[in-house]
């Protein structure tokens, strides 16, 4: 039950955020969302794998679709899979589009630079 409430609460927060952002952009042509959720990493031990990132990304993708966004969902993708999905996504963009990027997964900071 707690997990469900957390996902629902997160969806409402994201919906409100998107609504606040999109109300100021009346001249927008399209709404596009790139949503990534990665639970499984090849070079990590089993106890370091994630368990909820993919589900979070899917819930957010559903919320964006309900808000009228065209969603590109990439879940449990490899680096090359991510790059392919990203390239496909950016080729769809046009000037004036409202764009959202959502990532759930591991990140790393090296020399004050953040990486997904």
ROMAR-411003 format. One record per residue (C-alpha): residue number from 1; residue in three letters; x negated, y negated, z. Coordinates in Angstrom, 2 decimals. Last residue first. Layout:
REM residues N
+-----+------+---------+---------+---------+
! pos ! code !    east !   north !      up !
+-----+------+---------+---------+---------+
! NUM !  ala !       X !       Y !       Z !
...
+-----+------+---------+---------+---------+
This chain:
REM residues 116
+-----+------+---------+---------+---------+
! pos ! code !    east !   north !      up !
+-----+------+---------+---------+---------+
! 116 !  unk !  -23.62 !   -9.40 !  -15.98 !
! 115 !  unk !  -26.66 !  -11.63 !  -15.48 !
! 114 !  unk !  -27.36 !  -14.58 !  -13.20 !
! 113 !  unk !  -30.60 !  -16.58 !  -13.43 !
! 112 !  unk !  -32.32 !  -17.89 !  -10.26 !
! 111 !  unk !  -35.40 !  -15.74 !  -10.94 !
! 110 !  unk !  -33.29 !  -12.61 !  -11.27 !
! 109 !  unk !  -29.66 !  -12.48 !  -10.10 !
! 108 !  unk !  -27.63 !   -9.37 !  -10.77 !
! 107 !  unk !  -24.04 !   -8.52 !  -11.61 !
! 106 !  unk !  -21.90 !   -5.47 !  -10.97 !
! 105 !  unk !  -18.33 !   -5.27 !  -12.17 !
! 104 !  unk !  -15.22 !   -7.32 !  -12.80 !
! 103 !  unk !  -15.52 !   -9.96 !  -15.51 !
! 102 !  unk !  -12.88 !  -12.42 !  -16.71 !
! 101 !  unk !  -13.40 !  -14.84 !  -19.62 !
! 100 !  unk !  -10.53 !  -17.17 !  -20.51 !
!  99 !  unk !  -10.16 !  -19.17 !  -23.71 !
!  98 !  unk !   -7.65 !  -21.83 !  -24.69 !
!  97 !  unk !   -8.00 !  -22.35 !  -28.41 !
!  96 !  unk !   -8.62 !  -25.85 !  -29.78 !
!  95 !  unk !  -11.21 !  -24.84 !  -32.36 !
!  94 !  unk !  -10.60 !  -21.26 !  -33.37 !
!  93 !  unk !  -11.58 !  -17.99 !  -31.78 !
!  92 !  unk !  -11.08 !  -14.60 !  -33.45 !
!  91 !  unk !  -14.79 !  -14.18 !  -34.30 !
!  90 !  unk !  -15.53 !  -14.67 !  -30.61 !
!  89 !  unk !  -13.59 !  -11.54 !  -29.64 !
!  88 !  unk !  -15.16 !   -9.20 !  -32.19 !
!  87 !  unk !  -18.62 !  -10.36 !  -31.06 !
!  86 !  unk !  -17.68 !   -9.83 !  -27.41 !
!  85 !  unk !  -16.35 !   -6.32 !  -28.12 !
!  84 !  unk !  -19.55 !   -5.43 !  -29.99 !
!  83 !  unk !  -21.78 !   -6.88 !  -27.26 !
!  82 !  unk !  -19.84 !   -5.04 !  -24.55 !
!  81 !  unk !  -20.12 !   -1.76 !  -26.44 !
!  80 !  unk !  -23.87 !   -2.35 !  -26.87 !
!  79 !  unk !  -24.23 !   -2.93 !  -23.13 !
!  78 !  unk !  -22.09 !    0.11 !  -22.38 !
!  77 !  unk !  -18.37 !   -0.27 !  -21.86 !
!  76 !  unk !  -16.43 !    0.88 !  -18.82 !
!  75 !  unk !  -13.54 !   -1.38 !  -19.78 !
!  74 !  unk !  -13.37 !   -3.89 !  -22.58 !
!  73 !  unk !  -10.00 !   -5.62 !  -22.89 !
!  72 !  unk !   -9.41 !   -8.22 !  -25.61 !
!  71 !  unk !   -6.24 !  -10.04 !  -24.68 !
!  70 !  unk !   -4.04 !  -12.31 !  -26.80 !
!  69 !  unk !   -2.62 !  -14.57 !  -24.13 !
!  68 !  unk !    1.11 !  -15.16 !  -23.70 !
!  67 !  unk !    1.31 !  -15.35 !  -19.91 !
!  66 !  unk !    2.50 !  -11.73 !  -19.74 !
!  65 !  unk !   -0.60 !  -10.77 !  -21.73 !
!  64 !  unk !   -2.74 !  -12.63 !  -19.20 !
!  63 !  unk !   -1.13 !  -10.73 !  -16.33 !
!  62 !  unk !   -1.63 !   -7.37 !  -18.05 !
!  61 !  unk !   -5.30 !   -8.19 !  -18.65 !
!  60 !  unk !   -5.66 !   -9.14 !  -14.97 !
!  59 !  unk !   -4.26 !   -5.77 !  -13.91 !
!  58 !  unk !   -6.56 !   -3.97 !  -16.37 !
!  57 !  unk !   -9.57 !   -5.89 !  -15.08 !
!  56 !  unk !   -8.72 !   -5.03 !  -11.47 !
!  55 !  unk !   -8.33 !   -1.34 !  -12.37 !
!  54 !  unk !  -11.75 !   -1.36 !  -14.09 !
!  53 !  unk !  -13.38 !   -3.10 !  -11.13 !
!  52 !  unk !  -11.84 !   -0.79 !   -8.52 !
!  51 !  unk !  -14.18 !    2.14 !   -7.90 !
!  50 !  unk !  -17.70 !    0.84 !   -8.39 !
!  49 !  unk !  -20.75 !    3.05 !   -8.65 !
!  48 !  unk !  -23.45 !    2.63 !   -5.98 !
!  47 !  unk !  -22.59 !    5.90 !   -4.20 !
!  46 !  unk !  -22.93 !    7.81 !   -7.48 !
!  45 !  unk !  -26.45 !    6.51 !   -8.04 !
!  44 !  unk !  -26.90 !    3.81 !  -10.65 !
!  43 !  unk !  -28.66 !    4.00 !  -14.02 !
!  42 !  unk !  -25.69 !    4.93 !  -16.18 !
!  41 !  unk !  -23.24 !    2.41 !  -14.68 !
!  40 !  unk !  -19.56 !    3.25 !  -14.19 !
!  39 !  unk !  -16.95 !    0.89 !  -12.76 !
!  38 !  unk !  -16.95 !   -1.80 !  -15.45 !
!  37 !  unk !  -14.06 !   -4.16 !  -16.05 !
!  36 !  unk !  -14.15 !   -6.77 !  -18.80 !
!  35 !  unk !  -11.43 !   -9.18 !  -19.90 !
!  34 !  unk !  -11.74 !  -11.55 !  -22.86 !
!  33 !  unk !   -8.67 !  -13.76 !  -23.00 !
!  32 !  unk !   -7.34 !  -15.82 !  -25.93 !
!  31 !  unk !   -4.58 !  -18.39 !  -25.95 !
!  30 !  unk !   -3.94 !  -19.93 !  -29.33 !
!  29 !  unk !   -3.52 !  -23.33 !  -31.00 !
!  28 !  unk !   -3.89 !  -25.64 !  -28.01 !
!  27 !  unk !   -2.44 !  -29.11 !  -28.43 !
!  26 !  unk !   -0.51 !  -29.02 !  -25.14 !
!  25 !  unk !   -3.63 !  -28.36 !  -23.07 !
!  24 !  unk !   -2.86 !  -29.75 !  -19.62 !
!  23 !  unk !   -0.29 !  -27.09 !  -18.77 !
!  22 !  unk !   -2.76 !  -24.34 !  -19.68 !
!  21 !  unk !   -5.14 !  -24.81 !  -16.77 !
!  20 !  unk !   -2.49 !  -24.95 !  -14.07 !
!  19 !  unk !   -0.66 !  -21.98 !  -15.60 !
!  18 !  unk !   -3.86 !  -20.01 !  -15.83 !
!  17 !  unk !   -4.63 !  -20.68 !  -12.16 !
!  16 !  unk !   -1.10 !  -19.76 !  -11.15 !
!  15 !  unk !   -1.30 !  -16.50 !  -13.09 !
!  14 !  unk !   -4.73 !  -15.73 !  -11.64 !
!  13 !  unk !   -3.44 !  -16.24 !   -8.09 !
!  12 !  unk !   -0.36 !  -14.15 !   -8.84 !
!  11 !  unk !   -2.42 !  -11.30 !  -10.31 !
!  10 !  unk !   -4.78 !  -11.34 !   -7.32 !
!   9 !  unk !   -1.82 !  -11.09 !   -4.92 !
!   8 !  unk !   -0.43 !   -8.15 !   -6.89 !
!   7 !  unk !   -3.81 !   -6.40 !   -6.88 !
!   6 !  unk !   -4.25 !   -6.98 !   -3.14 !
!   5 !  unk !   -0.70 !   -5.87 !   -2.35 !
!   4 !  unk !   -1.24 !   -2.64 !   -4.32 !
!   3 !  unk !   -4.50 !   -1.87 !   -2.50 !
!   2 !  unk !   -2.81 !   -2.42 !    0.88 !
!   1 !  unk !    0.00 !    0.00 !    0.00 !
+-----+------+---------+---------+---------+
